[in-house]
Amino acid sequence: MTRPAIQLYTLRNVDRPFTELLELVADAGFEGVEFAFRVADEDPDDVVEALNETELAVAGAHVEIDELEDEFAETVTRYEKLTADDIVVPWLDREHFASHEAIDEAVERLEFLDAELDEHGMEFHYHNHDHEYVDLNGETGFDAFLDQTEFHVELDLGLALAAGDDPVARLRQLGERSDLVHLKDYDVDAGESVPVGEGDLDLDGVSDAVAENDSDWLIYEYPGEDPLETLDEAAETVRDLC
């Protein structure tokens, strides 16, 4: 059954202690959190204590590829302490999708990390943006990337929509590869992310697709200003979609 979570990047500019952010998230009605950035500077024991107190689960962690490649053992140890079993590479520069040869090299790096994390009982995921959709002689770089890989993909629905993709059809294509799904809404005409429910994302279609795929987490993200103003409403929306 799919559960509602939030990507903590949403609250990146909220000037409160990290443990208080977890309390806000739990009070809003989310069941899980996906880590990014700030958690690396926190005491893991304090974070785990706050997770236990709020009864929040960990829906994954965004970890830069350089951190995984250059400090693999330390990084794995950190996220094991944080009970994060799903590790997501959130970004590869657009140069890695500029040609089939570049994609081949990127896939080799990611598949190596996939195998290494698997040995530690962790699941590897790649999170898309919109620059993967570059045209490569009639097919997109993202399609070529997906055709060459079998590891999980955390589809960012809003960025897929921004790239001209059909996010619901893409979710269905990914099937069991889509354990983690980023719920980010997008206004196509305005060309910007918006609070969930205010954009062009087919929410009913998303709900049906994550149910069909038996995705583990539907993870809300909003990169705009004043995320606390819409936090409770967003949590209710995500819960309704799960």
PyRosetta script that sets phi, psi and omega in degrees:
from pyrosetta import init, pose_from_sequence

init()
pose = pose_from_sequence("MTRPAIQLYTLRNVDRPFTELLELVADAGFEGVEFAFRVADEDPDDVVEALNETELAVAGAHVEIDELEDEFAETVTRYEKLTADDIVVPWLDREHFASHEAIDEAVERLEFLDAELDEHGMEFHYHNHDHEYVDLNGETGFDAFLDQTEFHVELDLGLALAAGDDPVARLRQLGERSDLVHLKDYDVDAGESVPVGEGDLDLDGVSDAVAENDSDWLIYEYPGEDPLETLDEAAETVRDLC")
pose.set_psi(1, 134.0)
pose.set_omega(1, -179.4)
pose.set_phi(2, -74.4)
pose.set_psi(2, 139.2)
pose.set_omega(2, -178.6)
pose.set_phi(3, -120.7)
pose.set_psi(3, 154.9)
pose.set_omega(3, -177.5)
pose.set_phi(4, -88.2)
pose.set_psi(4, 132.5)
pose.set_omega(4, 178.6)
pose.set_phi(5, -139.4)
pose.set_psi(5, 174.5)
pose.set_omega(5, 177.7)
pose.set_phi(6, -132.4)
pose.set_psi(6, 138.5)
pose.set_omega(6, 170.9)
pose.set_phi(7, -80.7)
pose.set_psi(7, 121.5)
pose.set_omega(7, -173.3)
pose.set_phi(8, -68.6)
pose.set_psi(8, -9.9)
pose.set_omega(8, 170.5)
pose.set_phi(9, -57.0)
pose.set_psi(9, -28.4)
pose.set_omega(9, 177.6)
pose.set_phi(10, -55.6)
pose.set_psi(10, -34.6)
pose.set_omega(10, -174.8)
pose.set_phi(11, -105.1)
pose.set_psi(11, 23.2)
pose.set_omega(11, -172.7)
pose.set_phi(12, -61.4)
pose.set_psi(12, -29.1)
pose.set_omega(12, -176.8)
pose.set_phi(13, -100.4)
pose.set_psi(13, 7.0)
pose.set_omega(13, 178.3)
pose.set_phi(14, -81.3)
pose.set_psi(14, 117.1)
pose.set_omega(14, -172.9)
pose.set_phi(15, -85.2)
pose.set_psi(15, 74.5)
pose.set_omega(15, 177.3)
pose.set_phi(16, -142.0)
pose.set_psi(16, 157.0)
pose.set_omega(16, 176.0)
pose.set_phi(17, -56.9)
pose.set_psi(17, 149.3)
pose.set_omega(17, -175.5)
pose.set_phi(18, -57.4)
pose.set_psi(18, -41.4)
pose.set_omega(18, -178.4)
pose.set_phi(19, -65.1)
pose.set_psi(19, -30.2)
pose.set_omega(19, 176.4)
pose.set_phi(20, -69.3)
pose.set_psi(20, -33.9)
pose.set_omega(20, 176.3)
pose.set_phi(21, -61.3)
pose.set_psi(21, -39.7)
pose.set_omega(21, 178.0)
pose.set_phi(22, -63.8)
pose.set_psi(22, -37.9)
pose.set_omega(22, 177.9)
pose.set_phi(23, -65.0)
pose.set_psi(23, -41.5)
pose.set_omega(23, 178.3)
pose.set_phi(24, -61.2)
pose.set_psi(24, -42.6)
pose.set_omega(24, -178.6)
pose.set_phi(25, -64.2)
pose.set_psi(25, -45.4)
pose.set_omega(25, 179.9)
pose.set_phi(26, -65.4)
pose.set_psi(26, -41.9)
pose.set_omega(26, 179.9)
pose.set_phi(27, -63.1)
pose.set_psi(27, -31.6)
pose.set_omega(27, 179.5)
pose.set_phi(28, -71.4)
pose.set_psi(28, -24.2)
pose.set_omega(28, 177.6)
pose.set_phi(29, 114.5)
pose.set_psi(29, 7.1)
pose.set_omega(29, 173.5)
pose.set_phi(30, -74.5)
pose.set_psi(30, 152.2)
pose.set_omega(30, 179.7)
pose.set_phi(31, -104.1)
pose.set_psi(31, -13.3)
pose.set_omega(31, -177.4)
pose.set_phi(32, -149.5)
pose.set_psi(32, 164.8)
pose.set_omega(32, 178.1)
pose.set_phi(33, -130.9)
pose.set_psi(33, 145.3)
pose.set_omega(33, 171.6)
pose.set_phi(34, -112.3)
pose.set_psi(34, 124.1)
pose.set_omega(34, -174.5)
pose.set_phi(35, -77.5)
pose.set_psi(35, 152.6)
pose.set_omega(35, 170.6)
pose.set_phi(36, -161.8)
pose.set_psi(36, 144.3)
pose.set_omega(36, 170.0)
pose.set_phi(37, 57.3)
pose.set_psi(37, -91.7)
pose.set_omega(37, -166.7)
pose.set_phi(38, -55.7)
pose.set_psi(38, -29.9)
pose.set_omega(38, -174.9)
pose.set_phi(39, -62.2)
pose.set_psi(39, -27.3)
pose.set_omega(39, -179.3)
pose.set_phi(40, -66.0)
pose.set_psi(40, -20.6)
pose.set_omega(40, 179.9)
pose.set_phi(41, -96.7)
pose.set_psi(41, 0.4)
pose.set_omega(41, -177.2)
pose.set_phi(42, -95.6)
pose.set_psi(42, 157.5)
pose.set_omega(42, 173.1)
pose.set_phi(43, -73.4)
pose.set_psi(43, 118.7)
pose.set_omega(43, -177.3)
pose.set_phi(44, -55.7)
pose.set_psi(44, -36.2)
pose.set_omega(44, -179.5)
pose.set_phi(45, -64.4)
pose.set_psi(45, -39.4)
pose.set_omega(45, 178.4)
pose.set_phi(46, -66.5)
pose.set_psi(46, -38.9)
pose.set_omega(46, 179.8)
pose.set_phi(47, -66.1)
pose.set_psi(47, -45.4)
pose.set_omega(47, -179.6)
pose.set_phi(48, -63.4)
pose.set_psi(48, -39.2)
pose.set_omega(48, 177.5)
pose.set_phi(49, -61.5)
pose.set_psi(49, -42.7)
pose.set_omega(49, 179.0)
pose.set_phi(50, -66.4)
pose.set_psi(50, -38.4)
pose.set_omega(50, 177.1)
pose.set_phi(51, -61.3)
pose.set_psi(51, -42.4)
pose.set_omega(51, 179.5)
pose.set_phi(52, -65.7)
pose.set_psi(52, -41.0)
pose.set_omega(52, -178.3)
pose.set_phi(53, -67.5)
pose.set_psi(53, -35.4)
pose.set_omega(53, -178.5)
pose.set_phi(54, -90.7)
pose.set_psi(54, -8.6)
pose.set_omega(54, -177.3)
pose.set_phi(55, 61.2)
pose.set_psi(55, 30.8)
pose.set_omega(55, 175.1)
pose.set_phi(56, -87.2)
pose.set_psi(56, 140.6)
pose.set_omega(56, 173.4)
pose.set_phi(57, -96.2)
pose.set_psi(57, 162.7)
pose.set_omega(57, 177.8)
pose.set_phi(58, -97.1)
pose.set_psi(58, 118.9)
pose.set_omega(58, -177.8)
pose.set_phi(59, -91.8)
pose.set_psi(59, 3.1)
pose.set_omega(59, 179.5)
pose.set_phi(60, 137.3)
pose.set_psi(60, 179.5)
pose.set_omega(60, 179.6)
pose.set_phi(61, -146.6)
pose.set_psi(61, 132.4)
pose.set_omega(61, 173.2)
pose.set_phi(62, -84.3)
pose.set_psi(62, 124.6)
pose.set_omega(62, -176.8)
pose.set_phi(63, -134.7)
pose.set_psi(63, 125.0)
pose.set_omega(63, -178.3)
pose.set_phi(64, -62.4)
pose.set_psi(64, 145.8)
pose.set_omega(64, -176.1)
pose.set_phi(65, -62.0)
pose.set_psi(65, -35.3)
pose.set_omega(65, 179.1)
pose.set_phi(66, -63.9)
pose.set_psi(66, -36.6)
pose.set_omega(66, 178.8)
pose.set_phi(67, -65.4)
pose.set_psi(67, -40.9)
pose.set_omega(67, 179.0)
pose.set_phi(68, -68.1)
pose.set_psi(68, -41.6)
pose.set_omega(68, -176.3)
pose.set_phi(69, -75.8)
pose.set_psi(69, -35.4)
pose.set_omega(69, -173.7)
pose.set_phi(70, -92.5)
pose.set_psi(70, -26.0)
pose.set_omega(70, -176.9)
pose.set_phi(71, -136.5)
pose.set_psi(71, 53.3)
pose.set_omega(71, -171.0)
pose.set_phi(72, -61.1)
pose.set_psi(72, -51.6)
pose.set_omega(72, -175.4)
pose.set_phi(73, -61.0)
pose.set_psi(73, -46.4)
pose.set_omega(73, -179.4)
pose.set_phi(74, -64.8)
pose.set_psi(74, -38.3)
pose.set_omega(74, -179.2)
pose.set_phi(75, -67.0)
pose.set_psi(75, -44.8)
pose.set_omega(75, 178.5)
pose.set_phi(76, -61.6)
pose.set_psi(76, -43.3)
pose.set_omega(76, 179.6)
pose.set_phi(77, -60.7)
pose.set_psi(77, -43.1)
pose.set_omega(77, 179.8)
pose.set_phi(78, -59.7)
pose.set_psi(78, -47.3)
pose.set_omega(78, -175.2)
pose.set_phi(79, -79.4)
pose.set_psi(79, -23.0)
pose.set_omega(79, 169.8)
pose.set_phi(80, -63.2)
pose.set_psi(80, -42.6)
pose.set_omega(80, 177.7)
pose.set_phi(81, -62.5)
pose.set_psi(81, -32.6)
pose.set_omega(81, -178.9)
pose.set_phi(82, -85.9)
pose.set_psi(82, 4.2)
pose.set_omega(82, 180.0)
pose.set_phi(83, 59.6)
pose.set_psi(83, 34.0)
pose.set_omega(83, 177.5)
pose.set_phi(84, -96.5)
pose.set_psi(84, 106.2)
pose.set_omega(84, -177.8)
pose.set_phi(85, -93.2)
pose.set_psi(85, -12.3)
pose.set_omega(85, -179.2)
pose.set_phi(86, -113.2)
pose.set_psi(86, 117.2)
pose.set_omega(86, -177.2)
pose.set_phi(87, -110.6)
pose.set_psi(87, 126.4)
pose.set_omega(87, -173.8)
pose.set_phi(88, -117.1)
pose.set_psi(88, 122.6)
pose.set_omega(88, 168.2)
pose.set_phi(89, -80.4)
pose.set_psi(89, 115.1)
pose.set_omega(89, -169.6)
pose.set_phi(90, -87.7)
pose.set_psi(90, -6.0)
pose.set_omega(90, -171.0)
pose.set_phi(91, -167.0)
pose.set_psi(91, 133.9)
pose.set_omega(91, 161.5)
pose.set_phi(92, -127.3)
pose.set_psi(92, 138.2)
pose.set_omega(92, -178.6)
pose.set_phi(93, -57.5)
pose.set_psi(93, 155.5)
pose.set_omega(93, -176.8)
pose.set_phi(94, -60.8)
pose.set_psi(94, -24.0)
pose.set_omega(94, 179.7)
pose.set_phi(95, -61.2)
pose.set_psi(95, -24.1)
pose.set_omega(95, -179.5)
pose.set_phi(96, -76.5)
pose.set_psi(96, -5.2)
pose.set_omega(96, 179.1)
pose.set_phi(97, -123.1)
pose.set_psi(97, 13.7)
pose.set_omega(97, -174.1)
pose.set_phi(98, -77.7)
pose.set_psi(98, -15.1)
pose.set_omega(98, -179.9)
pose.set_phi(99, -158.5)
pose.set_psi(99, 165.7)
pose.set_omega(99, 177.2)
pose.set_phi(100, -64.8)
pose.set_psi(100, -34.1)
pose.set_omega(100, 178.5)
pose.set_phi(101, -65.7)
pose.set_psi(101, -41.1)
pose.set_omega(101, 178.2)
pose.set_phi(102, -64.8)
pose.set_psi(102, -38.9)
pose.set_omega(102, 177.7)
pose.set_phi(103, -64.6)
pose.set_psi(103, -41.0)
pose.set_omega(103, 177.5)
pose.set_phi(104, -56.1)
pose.set_psi(104, -44.8)
pose.set_omega(104, -178.7)
pose.set_phi(105, -67.3)
pose.set_psi(105, -41.0)
pose.set_omega(105, 179.1)
pose.set_phi(106, -64.4)
pose.set_psi(106, -43.4)
pose.set_omega(106, 179.9)
pose.set_phi(107, -61.4)
pose.set_psi(107, -40.3)
pose.set_omega(107, 179.1)
pose.set_phi(108, -60.1)
pose.set_psi(108, -43.2)
pose.set_omega(108, 178.9)
pose.set_phi(109, -64.3)
pose.set_psi(109, -44.4)
pose.set_omega(109, -176.8)
pose.set_phi(110, -70.2)
pose.set_psi(110, -37.9)
pose.set_omega(110, 178.5)
pose.set_phi(111, -65.8)
pose.set_psi(111, -33.3)
pose.set_omega(111, 175.7)
pose.set_phi(112, -63.3)
pose.set_psi(112, -45.2)
pose.set_omega(112, 178.0)
pose.set_phi(113, -64.4)
pose.set_psi(113, -38.7)
pose.set_omega(113, 177.0)
pose.set_phi(114, -56.4)
pose.set_psi(114, -47.5)
pose.set_omega(114, -179.1)
pose.set_phi(115, -66.8)
pose.set_psi(115, -41.0)
pose.set_omega(115, -179.7)
pose.set_phi(116, -65.2)
pose.set_psi(116, -42.5)
pose.set_omega(116, 179.3)
pose.set_phi(117, -67.9)
pose.set_psi(117, -35.9)
pose.set_omega(117, 178.3)
pose.set_phi(118, -59.3)
pose.set_psi(118, -35.3)
pose.set_omega(118, 178.8)
pose.set_phi(119, -65.9)
pose.set_psi(119, -20.7)
pose.set_omega(119, 178.2)
pose.set_phi(120, -102.3)
pose.set_psi(120, 13.5)
pose.set_omega(120, 177.9)
pose.set_phi(121, 73.5)
pose.set_psi(121, 22.5)
pose.set_omega(121, -179.8)
pose.set_phi(122, -110.6)
pose.set_psi(122, 150.3)
pose.set_omega(122, 178.8)
pose.set_phi(123, -100.9)
pose.set_psi(123, 134.3)
pose.set_omega(123, -179.9)
pose.set_phi(124, -97.0)
pose.set_psi(124, 142.0)
pose.set_omega(124, 177.5)
pose.set_phi(125, -138.9)
pose.set_psi(125, 152.0)
pose.set_omega(125, 171.3)
pose.set_phi(126, -117.1)
pose.set_psi(126, 134.1)
pose.set_omega(126, -180.0)
pose.set_phi(127, -104.9)
pose.set_psi(127, 125.0)
pose.set_omega(127, -177.8)
pose.set_phi(128, -83.5)
pose.set_psi(128, 160.1)
pose.set_omega(128, 164.1)
pose.set_phi(129, -119.1)
pose.set_psi(129, -148.7)
pose.set_omega(129, 178.5)
pose.set_phi(130, -104.0)
pose.set_psi(130, -16.0)
pose.set_omega(130, -175.7)
pose.set_phi(131, -74.5)
pose.set_psi(131, -12.0)
pose.set_omega(131, 175.4)
pose.set_phi(132, -67.7)
pose.set_psi(132, -15.1)
pose.set_omega(132, -174.4)
pose.set_phi(133, -87.0)
pose.set_psi(133, 20.3)
pose.set_omega(133, 177.2)
pose.set_phi(134, -57.1)
pose.set_psi(134, 145.4)
pose.set_omega(134, -179.9)
pose.set_phi(135, -79.4)
pose.set_psi(135, 124.8)
pose.set_omega(135, 177.1)
pose.set_phi(136, -121.3)
pose.set_psi(136, 81.6)
pose.set_omega(136, 177.6)
pose.set_phi(137, 54.6)
pose.set_psi(137, 47.5)
pose.set_omega(137, 173.4)
pose.set_phi(138, 100.9)
pose.set_psi(138, -12.9)
pose.set_omega(138, 173.1)
pose.set_phi(139, -125.9)
pose.set_psi(139, 154.5)
pose.set_omega(139, -179.4)
pose.set_phi(140, -82.3)
pose.set_psi(140, 156.4)
pose.set_omega(140, 174.5)
pose.set_phi(141, -59.7)
pose.set_psi(141, -33.2)
pose.set_omega(141, 179.9)
pose.set_phi(142, -67.6)
pose.set_psi(142, -41.8)
pose.set_omega(142, 176.9)
pose.set_phi(143, -62.0)
pose.set_psi(143, -43.9)
pose.set_omega(143, 178.6)
pose.set_phi(144, -61.8)
pose.set_psi(144, -40.8)
pose.set_omega(144, 178.5)
pose.set_phi(145, -61.4)
pose.set_psi(145, -48.1)
pose.set_omega(145, -178.8)
pose.set_phi(146, -64.6)
pose.set_psi(146, -37.9)
pose.set_omega(146, -179.3)
pose.set_phi(147, -63.7)
pose.set_psi(147, -27.1)
pose.set_omega(147, -175.8)
pose.set_phi(148, -94.4)
pose.set_psi(148, -4.9)
pose.set_omega(148, -172.1)
pose.set_phi(149, -125.2)
pose.set_psi(149, 161.4)
pose.set_omega(149, 176.7)
pose.set_phi(150, -127.8)
pose.set_psi(150, -9.6)
pose.set_omega(150, -178.9)
pose.set_phi(151, -71.5)
pose.set_psi(151, 171.7)
pose.set_omega(151, -174.9)
pose.set_phi(152, -71.7)
pose.set_psi(152, 150.3)
pose.set_omega(152, 176.8)
pose.set_phi(153, -125.7)
pose.set_psi(153, 123.7)
pose.set_omega(153, 174.4)
pose.set_phi(154, -88.5)
pose.set_psi(154, 95.5)
pose.set_omega(154, -175.6)
pose.set_phi(155, -72.6)
pose.set_psi(155, 122.5)
pose.set_omega(155, 171.9)
pose.set_phi(156, -87.2)
pose.set_psi(156, 107.2)
pose.set_omega(156, -171.6)
pose.set_phi(157, -64.9)
pose.set_psi(157, -39.9)
pose.set_omega(157, -179.0)
pose.set_phi(158, -67.8)
pose.set_psi(158, -40.4)
pose.set_omega(158, -180.0)
pose.set_phi(159, -73.1)
pose.set_psi(159, -32.2)
pose.set_omega(159, 173.4)
pose.set_phi(160, -63.6)
pose.set_psi(160, -43.1)
pose.set_omega(160, 177.6)
pose.set_phi(161, -62.9)
pose.set_psi(161, -41.7)
pose.set_omega(161, 178.8)
pose.set_phi(162, -60.9)
pose.set_psi(162, -31.1)
pose.set_omega(162, -179.5)
pose.set_phi(163, -82.2)
pose.set_psi(163, -2.9)
pose.set_omega(163, -179.6)
pose.set_phi(164, 93.1)
pose.set_psi(164, 7.9)
pose.set_omega(164, 179.3)
pose.set_phi(165, -80.8)
pose.set_psi(165, 165.6)
pose.set_omega(165, 170.2)
pose.set_phi(166, -99.4)
pose.set_psi(166, 101.5)
pose.set_omega(166, -173.0)
pose.set_phi(167, -61.1)
pose.set_psi(167, -37.1)
pose.set_omega(167, -178.9)
pose.set_phi(168, -68.4)
pose.set_psi(168, -45.0)
pose.set_omega(168, 176.7)
pose.set_phi(169, -61.9)
pose.set_psi(169, -38.2)
pose.set_omega(169, 179.1)
pose.set_phi(170, -66.1)
pose.set_psi(170, -39.6)
pose.set_omega(170, 176.4)
pose.set_phi(171, -59.4)
pose.set_psi(171, -45.5)
pose.set_omega(171, -179.4)
pose.set_phi(172, -64.7)
pose.set_psi(172, -35.9)
pose.set_omega(172, 177.1)
pose.set_phi(173, -63.6)
pose.set_psi(173, -40.4)
pose.set_omega(173, -178.2)
pose.set_phi(174, -68.6)
pose.set_psi(174, -33.3)
pose.set_omega(174, 177.0)
pose.set_phi(175, 55.0)
pose.set_psi(175, -124.6)
pose.set_omega(175, -175.1)
pose.set_phi(176, -71.3)
pose.set_psi(176, -6.0)
pose.set_omega(176, 176.0)
pose.set_phi(177, -78.8)
pose.set_psi(177, -5.5)
pose.set_omega(177, -172.5)
pose.set_phi(178, -108.5)
pose.set_psi(178, 56.8)
pose.set_omega(178, 177.1)
pose.set_phi(179, -63.5)
pose.set_psi(179, -35.0)
pose.set_omega(179, 179.0)
pose.set_phi(180, -114.1)
pose.set_psi(180, 131.8)
pose.set_omega(180, -179.0)
pose.set_phi(181, -131.0)
pose.set_psi(181, 129.4)
pose.set_omega(181, 179.1)
pose.set_phi(182, -91.3)
pose.set_psi(182, 115.2)
pose.set_omega(182, 178.9)
pose.set_phi(183, -90.8)
pose.set_psi(183, 93.2)
pose.set_omega(183, 176.2)
pose.set_phi(184, -124.1)
pose.set_psi(184, 123.8)
pose.set_omega(184, -178.7)
pose.set_phi(185, -89.4)
pose.set_psi(185, 158.1)
pose.set_omega(185, -173.0)
pose.set_phi(186, -148.5)
pose.set_psi(186, 133.4)
pose.set_omega(186, 175.6)
pose.set_phi(187, -95.7)
pose.set_psi(187, 108.7)
pose.set_omega(187, -173.7)
pose.set_phi(188, -64.7)
pose.set_psi(188, -45.7)
pose.set_omega(188, -177.1)
pose.set_phi(189, -65.0)
pose.set_psi(189, -40.1)
pose.set_omega(189, 179.9)
pose.set_phi(190, -78.4)
pose.set_psi(190, -21.7)
pose.set_omega(190, -179.0)
pose.set_phi(191, 69.4)
pose.set_psi(191, 40.4)
pose.set_omega(191, -177.4)
pose.set_phi(192, -152.7)
pose.set_psi(192, 155.5)
pose.set_omega(192, 174.0)
pose.set_phi(193, -72.3)
pose.set_psi(193, 146.5)
pose.set_omega(193, -178.8)
pose.set_phi(194, -137.1)
pose.set_psi(194, 162.6)
pose.set_omega(194, 175.3)
pose.set_phi(195, -55.4)
pose.set_psi(195, 146.6)
pose.set_omega(195, -175.3)
pose.set_phi(196, -58.9)
pose.set_psi(196, 133.3)
pose.set_omega(196, -178.4)
pose.set_phi(197, 98.4)
pose.set_psi(197, -10.4)
pose.set_omega(197, -178.2)
pose.set_phi(198, -106.1)
pose.set_psi(198, 2.2)
pose.set_omega(198, -177.4)
pose.set_phi(199, -114.5)
pose.set_psi(199, -153.7)
pose.set_omega(199, -174.0)
pose.set_phi(200, -102.2)
pose.set_psi(200, 5.5)
pose.set_omega(200, -179.8)
pose.set_phi(201, -69.7)
pose.set_psi(201, 133.8)
pose.set_omega(201, 178.6)
pose.set_phi(202, -78.4)
pose.set_psi(202, 91.1)
pose.set_omega(202, -174.3)
pose.set_phi(203, -66.6)
pose.set_psi(203, -39.4)
pose.set_omega(203, 178.3)
pose.set_phi(204, -63.5)
pose.set_psi(204, -40.6)
pose.set_omega(204, 177.7)
pose.set_phi(205, -64.5)
pose.set_psi(205, -39.4)
pose.set_omega(205, 176.9)
pose.set_phi(206, -62.0)
pose.set_psi(206, -45.3)
pose.set_omega(206, 179.9)
pose.set_phi(207, -58.3)
pose.set_psi(207, -44.9)
pose.set_omega(207, 179.7)
pose.set_phi(208, -64.8)
pose.set_psi(208, -41.0)
pose.set_omega(208, -175.9)
pose.set_phi(209, -68.6)
pose.set_psi(209, -42.9)
pose.set_omega(209, -179.9)
pose.set_phi(210, -67.3)
pose.set_psi(210, -30.8)
pose.set_omega(210, 176.1)
pose.set_phi(211, -68.5)
pose.set_psi(211, -44.1)
pose.set_omega(211, 178.3)
pose.set_phi(212, -62.0)
pose.set_psi(212, -38.8)
pose.set_omega(212, -178.3)
pose.set_phi(213, -81.2)
pose.set_psi(213, -11.5)
pose.set_omega(213, -174.6)
pose.set_phi(214, 54.6)
pose.set_psi(214, 44.7)
pose.set_omega(214, 177.5)
pose.set_phi(215, -62.2)
pose.set_psi(215, 147.0)
pose.set_omega(215, -178.8)
pose.set_phi(216, -75.7)
pose.set_psi(216, -43.5)
pose.set_omega(216, -173.0)
pose.set_phi(217, -137.6)
pose.set_psi(217, 136.0)
pose.set_omega(217, 167.5)
pose.set_phi(218, -106.1)
pose.set_psi(218, 112.8)
pose.set_omega(218, -165.3)
pose.set_phi(219, -111.0)
pose.set_psi(219, 114.2)
pose.set_omega(219, -178.8)
pose.set_phi(220, -74.4)
pose.set_psi(220, 136.6)
pose.set_omega(220, 171.9)
pose.set_phi(221, -142.6)
pose.set_psi(221, 135.2)
pose.set_omega(221, 175.6)
pose.set_phi(222, -137.8)
pose.set_psi(222, 114.1)
pose.set_omega(222, -176.0)
pose.set_phi(223, -85.4)
pose.set_psi(223, 3.3)
pose.set_omega(223, -175.1)
pose.set_phi(224, -80.8)
pose.set_psi(224, -175.2)
pose.set_omega(224, -179.7)
pose.set_phi(225, -81.8)
pose.set_psi(225, 161.8)
pose.set_omega(225, 174.9)
pose.set_phi(226, 52.7)
pose.set_psi(226, 54.1)
pose.set_omega(226, -178.3)
pose.set_phi(227, -65.5)
pose.set_psi(227, -25.4)
pose.set_omega(227, -178.7)
pose.set_phi(228, -67.5)
pose.set_psi(228, -26.5)
pose.set_omega(228, -178.5)
pose.set_phi(229, -64.4)
pose.set_psi(229, -29.2)
pose.set_omega(229, -176.7)
pose.set_phi(230, -114.2)
pose.set_psi(230, 10.0)
pose.set_omega(230, -172.7)
pose.set_phi(231, -64.2)
pose.set_psi(231, -48.3)
pose.set_omega(231, -178.4)
pose.set_phi(232, -63.4)
pose.set_psi(232, -43.1)
pose.set_omega(232, 180.0)
pose.set_phi(233, -65.5)
pose.set_psi(233, -39.9)
pose.set_omega(233, 178.7)
pose.set_phi(234, -63.5)
pose.set_psi(234, -42.8)
pose.set_omega(234, 179.7)
pose.set_phi(235, -61.2)
pose.set_psi(235, -41.2)
pose.set_omega(235, 178.6)
pose.set_phi(236, -63.6)
pose.set_psi(236, -42.0)
pose.set_omega(236, 179.3)
pose.set_phi(237, -62.2)
pose.set_psi(237, -46.5)
pose.set_omega(237, -178.4)
pose.set_phi(238, -64.6)
pose.set_psi(238, -41.4)
pose.set_omega(238, 178.1)
pose.set_phi(239, -60.3)
pose.set_psi(239, -41.2)
pose.set_omega(239, -179.2)
pose.set_phi(240, -65.1)
pose.set_psi(240, -28.8)
pose.set_omega(240, -177.8)
pose.set_phi(241, -82.5)
pose.set_psi(241, -18.7)
pose.set_omega(241, -177.1)
pose.set_phi(242, -80.8)
pose.dump_pdb("model.pdb")
